[in-house]
């Protein structure tokens, strides 16, 4: 078991994190995403035990009390958390384990697994991020406004991560992410001039 096989992947909502990781898993058989617990309701097409473990708030808080999570947070009025059991079972199976979590969770995980590698995915610009959220058609204008505010907060923590990746073109971004899992020593850091716009 090696902590260096643990990857933290964070991104503001709409940056393409979930789609990219699905492609990574399809192309690299030894990459697994640790399934998180959440108290939010499943979205259309989501299944329990595949996308998330959907649990009640009571069960989630009992797990917090029993110290079952390596990280947990309340986001958009719902709880999210990653159990230590989910991580350890995948590491023991010699998998490269991915945690899809925010910057708060990343800090908690690093405290337990200091050798974990971390990747932050950026959209090309804040305007494109908002456009992507609108095009998804999943959220109301109010929810999108909340997600945009959260996105700026999330992006402000980019410098806490080992690697930055800009999803300006999905195919190119996927190619870069695959390199991070297979040949990280060859990865070239992107130019992040647009951060000033996203943080303003």
C-alpha positions in Angstrom: 0.0 0.0 0.0 1.4 3.4 -1.0 0.1 6.8 -0.1 1.7 8.0 -3.4 -1.0 6.2 -5.2 -3.6 8.5 -3.8 -4.8 11.5 -5.9 -6.8 14.5 -4.9 -8.7 16.0 -7.8 -10.5 19.3 -7.3 -12.3 21.8 -9.6 -15.1 24.3 -9.5 -18.5 22.9 -10.5 -18.7 22.9 -14.4 -14.9 22.6 -15.0 -15.3 19.1 -16.4 -13.8 17.1 -13.6 -16.3 14.2 -13.5 -16.3 13.8 -17.3 -12.5 13.8 -17.5 -12.1 11.3 -14.6 -14.6 9.0 -16.3 -12.5 8.9 -19.4 -9.3 8.4 -17.3 -10.9 5.4 -15.7 -12.0 4.0 -19.1 -8.4 4.2 -20.4 -6.4 3.3 -17.3 -7.7 0.1 -15.7 -5.8 0.6 -12.4 -7.4 4.0 -11.6 -10.4 4.0 -9.3 -12.5 6.8 -7.9 -13.4 6.4 -4.2 -17.1 6.7 -3.9 -18.2 9.5 -1.6 -21.2 9.6 0.8 -23.7 12.5 0.4 -27.0 13.6 1.9 -28.2 15.2 -1.4 -30.8 13.5 -3.5 -29.7 11.6 -6.6 -29.8 13.4 -9.9 -31.4 11.9 -13.0 -29.2 9.0 -14.1 -27.3 8.6 -10.8 -27.2 5.3 -9.0 -26.5 4.6 -5.3 -23.1 2.9 -4.8 -21.9 3.9 -8.3 -22.0 7.7 -8.3 -22.4 8.3 -4.6 -23.5 6.5 -1.5 -26.7 8.4 -0.9 -27.5 8.5 2.8 -29.7 10.4 5.2 -28.3 13.3 7.3 -28.8 11.2 10.4 -26.6 8.3 9.1 -24.0 10.8 7.7 -23.7 12.5 11.1 -23.4 9.2 12.9 -20.5 8.3 10.6 -18.9 11.7 11.4 -19.2 10.9 15.1 -17.7 7.5 14.6 -14.7 9.1 12.7 -15.5 7.1 9.6 -14.5 9.9 7.2 -11.0 11.1 6.2 -12.7 14.3 5.0 -16.2 15.7 5.0 -17.8 19.1 4.4 -21.2 20.8 4.0 -21.6 22.2 0.5 -24.7 23.8 -0.9 -26.8 22.7 2.1 -25.7 19.0 1.7 -23.0 16.9 3.4 -20.3 15.1 1.4 -17.6 12.8 2.8 -15.1 10.2 1.9 -14.7 7.1 4.1 -11.3 5.8 5.1 -12.6 2.3 4.4 -13.3 3.1 0.8 -9.7 4.5 0.3 -7.9 1.7 2.2 -9.7 -1.1 0.3 -8.7 0.4 -3.1 -5.1 1.0 -2.0 -4.8 -2.5 -0.8 -6.0 -3.7 -4.2 -3.1 -1.8 -5.8 -5.3 0.8 -7.4 -4.4 4.4 -8.1 -7.1 6.0 -6.0 -8.8 9.3 -6.9 -10.7 11.5 -4.5 -13.1 14.0 -6.1 -13.2 16.6 -3.3 -13.0 20.3 -2.8 -10.2 22.4 -1.3 -11.5 21.9 2.3 -11.5 18.1 1.9 -8.1 18.2 0.3 -6.6 19.9 3.4 -8.2 17.2 5.6 -6.9 14.4 3.4 -3.3 15.8 3.3 -3.2 15.8 7.1 -3.8 12.0 7.0 -2.1 11.1 3.7 0.7 13.7 3.3 2.2 12.0 0.2 -1.1 12.3 -1.8 -0.7 14.0 -5.1 -3.2 16.8 -5.9 -4.6 18.1 -9.2 -6.6 21.3 -9.6 -8.7 21.6 -12.8 -9.4 25.1 -14.1 -11.9 26.3 -16.8 -10.5 28.6 -19.5 -12.3 31.6 -17.9 -15.0 32.4 -15.4 -17.4 33.3 -18.3 -17.0 29.9 -19.9 -17.6 28.3 -16.6 -20.9 30.1 -16.1 -21.9 29.2 -19.7 -21.2 25.5 -19.0 -23.3 25.5 -15.9 -26.2 27.1 -17.8 -25.9 24.6 -20.7 -26.0 21.7 -18.3 -29.6 22.6 -17.6 -29.5 21.0 -14.1 -29.7 24.1 -11.9 -31.8 27.2 -11.4 -30.4 30.7 -11.9 -30.1 31.1 -8.1 -28.2 27.8 -7.8 -25.8 28.8 -10.7 -25.1 32.1 -9.0 -24.2 30.3 -5.8 -22.0 27.9 -7.7 -20.2 30.8 -9.4 -19.5 32.4 -6.0 -18.3 29.0 -4.7 -16.1 28.6 -7.9 -14.2 31.9 -7.1 -13.6 30.6 -3.6 -12.5 27.3 -4.9 -10.1 28.7 -7.5 -8.5 31.0 -4.9 -6.9 27.8 -3.4 -5.3 26.6 -6.6 -1.8 27.2 -5.2 -2.3 24.5 -2.6 -2.2 21.9 -5.3 0.8 20.0 -6.9 -0.5 20.2 -10.5 -2.8 22.6 -12.4 -4.7 21.6 -15.5 -6.8 23.9 -17.7 -9.8 22.3 -19.4 -9.8 24.5 -22.5 -10.3 21.6 -24.9 -11.7 18.3 -23.5 -9.5 16.0 -25.6 -6.3 18.0 -24.9 -7.2 18.3 -21.2 -7.8 14.5 -21.0 -4.4 13.9 -22.7 -2.7 16.1 -20.0 -4.5 14.3 -17.2 -3.6 10.9 -18.5 0.0 12.1 -18.4 -0.3 13.1 -14.8 -1.3 9.5 -14.0 1.3 7.8 -16.2 4.3 10.1 -16.6 3.9 13.0 -14.1 7.6 13.9 -14.5 6.9 15.0 -18.1 3.9 17.2 -17.3 4.3 20.9 -18.2 2.5 23.4 -16.0 0.0 25.6 -17.9 0.1 29.4 -18.1 -2.5 30.6 -15.7 -2.9 34.3 -16.6 -6.6 33.9 -16.5 -6.6 33.3 -12.8 -6.6 37.1 -12.2 -9.9 37.3 -14.0 -11.4 34.4 -12.1 -10.3 35.7 -8.7 -11.5 39.3 -9.3 
